[in-house]
């Protein structure tokens, strides 16, 4: 089955087997792992994930690709190794949605529906509720939305390995020492690492920019719990601080947030003339604890 990449869905298919192997290795997958894959496309990464993981849950929005994957992985779907779901990942809820029930009700004929009903009922309410890793070559036009969704939702993955634009990867790592809302957002929940740069020629069609594979390990809310800091309060301060990047941080905070004279003096002493990009994650946590 031929498939023409859809620009509207950010489809660029990875064709390098070497890079696919690096993605799988970065996921540190064990036999007991359950993997959530976003936009499996033609199934190149899916195929390698199935070789090493306990089970793969693949969410594909494109109906043509969904049909292609159903045919390509007919055996893996029938033996419950692959759960293939037709959906928009930004509307997919790993915490409340019953993945197995969704599979029963989407794009299956009567025979498949009977098989799934007989074989999947009685398992855990949600296959992802027991823990999972997110590994995917994601659409670049929703990178920020995917990061926000999976880092902050109740049922977080333990680890994420993602293909992103190279420039986005550089911003997340912040090797130049200048932090951003993006880098702080990722570091607040996990430990990002640049795995490898991926030239544009490794994709079909070839995108206008180079890409990179990043891994985000040890994802949790540990930093908020250990420091007794409210997530909502933390993000309120972060957004206020980065509201005007060129302004001194204390000026941004005074303009956007309300605090008493005592808190004001503490902040002025802590921050001096620093800008938001100069503060590390631990600085922001300390600030949140004192406001």
N, C-alpha and C positions, 0 to 999 in steps of 0.2 A: 504494500500500500504506500503510495507516494504522499508526502505531506510537505506543503509549502509553508515555511516559517511565517508566522503572523507578527508583524511589527507591533501591533496594538497590544499583544500579550507579552512583548519583550522576549520573543523566542530566538535564542541563539544556541544551537546544539553543539555541545562539546564533542570533538572528534578525536581527541588525543587519549589513547589508552594509557599512556604513561601518567598523564595528569589525573585520570580517573583512579588509577592505582594509588596515587599520592593522597587523593581525597579520602579513599577508603582507609588507608593506613593512618591518616590523621585522626580518623574517627575512633581509633583504638577499639575496634569492635570485637566483642567476645561472642561465643555461641549463644549466650542467653540474652543478648541485646535485641531490643525492638527498635526499629529505625522508622522515623517519619521522613519521607522524601516529598519535597514540594516540586511540582512541575516535572515529573519524570521524563516528559518529552517522548523520545523514541526508545527509551529504556536502556541506554548504554550504561549509565551509572546504576540503575536498578538491578541490572544483571549481575554486576559485581557485588552489590550489597546483599543480594540473595544468596550468594556463595558463602558468606561469612556470618550473617545475622540470623537470629532465631526467627524473626518475621519482619517484613517490611510493609508499612502502611504508606501507600503512594497516593497523593492527591493531585489530580490533573483536571484543569479547567476546560481545556480544549476537547470538544466532543470527538473530533476526528482522531486525535491522538489517544484518547481514552479507548476508542474502538480498536485502534491499532495495538495498544498494549494488552487489551483483553485477548486478542488473538495470539500475540507473541508469547504471553505468559499464561496461556490456558492451563497448563499443568500446574504451575506454581499457585495459581488462583484456586484450582480445584483441590489441591492438597493443603490449603490454608497457609502456605508460606508467604503469599502476597495478598494483601487486602487492598484492592484498587477502588478508589472513590472518585467520582466525578463531582468536583466542587471548586469553589473559589476559596483559596487558602485563607484569605482575610476574613471569611465568614465561617471558617471551620473552627469549632470549639473543642479542644482536646479535653476540657474539664467536664463538660456536661453532655456533649453529644455522644450517643452510643454508636461507635464506629461500625459495629457489626450490624446493627439495625439499619444504618444508613446504606450499608453494602447490600442488604436484602432488598431495599426499595429502589435501587438505582440501576437502570440499564442492564437488567438481567432477564432472561427468558424464564418461562415457568419451570423448566427443568433445572436450571441453575438456582432459581429461587428455592425450590424444594430441597436441593442438595445443601444449600447454605443454611436453610432453616433447621434441617436435621442435624447438621454438623457444628454450627456455631452456637446455638442456644445452649445455655447452661455454663458458658464461659464467663469470665469477669465482665462486669457491666460495661467497661470500656477498656479495650486492649491497651490503650496508652496510659491508663491510670496507674499501672504498675511501674512506670518509669520508661523513658525513651530518650533516644538521641535524634537530633535533627540534622540530617546530612543532605545537602541539595545544591544544585546549580540553579540559583533562583533568578527570577526576572528582575533585572536591575531597576526597572521603574517602580518597584515596590520594596526595594531593599530596606528603607527606613521603616516602613510599615511592618514588615516581617520581623525586624529586630525588636521593635517596640512591642509587638503582639506577643512574641514568644519569650522575651526576657521578663516581661511584667505580668503575664497571665498566671493564674493560680497554679495550673499544672505545667510548670516549666520543664523543658528538657534538661537533662543533666549536662549535656554538651551540644554544641552546634558546630558544624563544619560547613562553611558556605563559600560559594564562588561569588565574588562581588567585584565591582570596578576597582582597579588598582588604586586609584586616587582615594576612593572610599576606605579601602584597607589602610592606606597610609594615615588617613585622618583618625581612624579608630585606634591605631597603635600609638599615634602622636609621637613619633620618633624625634620630631623637631622640638619637643618639649612644650608645644602649645596645645593645650587641651581645648575641646569644643563640647557642645552639648552631646554630640554623637559619641565622642570618645568616653566622656564621663558616664553617659547612659549605658554603654556596654560594660565598662569597668566596675560600675556599681553592682552588677549582677554576676560577672564572671571574669575570667582571665584570658584576654585576647592575645593571639599569637599569629604572626604572618607565616604561613606555611611555604608558599611559593608564588612567584609571579607567573602569569599565564598570558603569553602574547596573543593578540587578536587573531592571528592566523590559525590558531588551534580550534576555531569555531566555524560553524557554517549555519547561516551566513556570517561573514566576518564583521564583527562590530567595529565601531569607530575608535574604541579605546581598548587598552590592555586590561586584563583582569588579574585577580589574585585569589588564592584560597586562604581563608582565615579559619582558625579554630578558636572557639570560646569555651574554655573548660571550667569545671567546678561552678556551674550556674546555680545560684541560690539567692536567698534574701538574708544571708548570714550577716552581712555588714550592717544592715538596718536593725536586725534583732540584737546583735551583740552590743551595739551602741545605743540601743533604745531610741532610735530615731524614726519618726513617722515618714513613710515613703512619700505621702502626699505633701508633707511639709518640705521635705528634701527637694522635691521637684519644683515646688513653688519658688524656693530660693534659687535653684539652678536657672530656671527660666527668667527670673527677675535679674539675676546676675549677668546673663548673656544677652539681655534685651538690646543693649547697645555696646557692641564689642569694643569700640574705640574709647569708650568712657571708662573712668576709674570705677572699679567695682562698687565701692561704698556709695557712690552717687546713684548707680542703678538701683541698689537695694533701698536707699532712702526714698527714691521716687516711686518704687513699686510696692514696697512693703511697709506695714505699720509696726513700729517698735518703740518702746519707751526710751527714756534718756539713758538709763543704765545699759540697756542692750546696745544702744547706739555707740556708747563709749567703748564697750567691749569689741564691737565690730571694727571700729576705727583703729583700735590698738592692734587687732589681729590682721587687718587688711592693709593698712597704710595707703599707699598709692598703687597697689596692685590692680591689674585688670583680671577679668574672669579667666582668661586663657592661661594665666600664670599659676592658678591654683590646682593642686593635685586632688585626687579623690579624697584622700584623708583630710585635706584642708576643708573641703566642702562638708564632709561629715562633722568635723569639729565646729564649723560655722553653724550647721543645723542644730547641733547640741546646745549652742549658746544663744540661740535666738528664740 
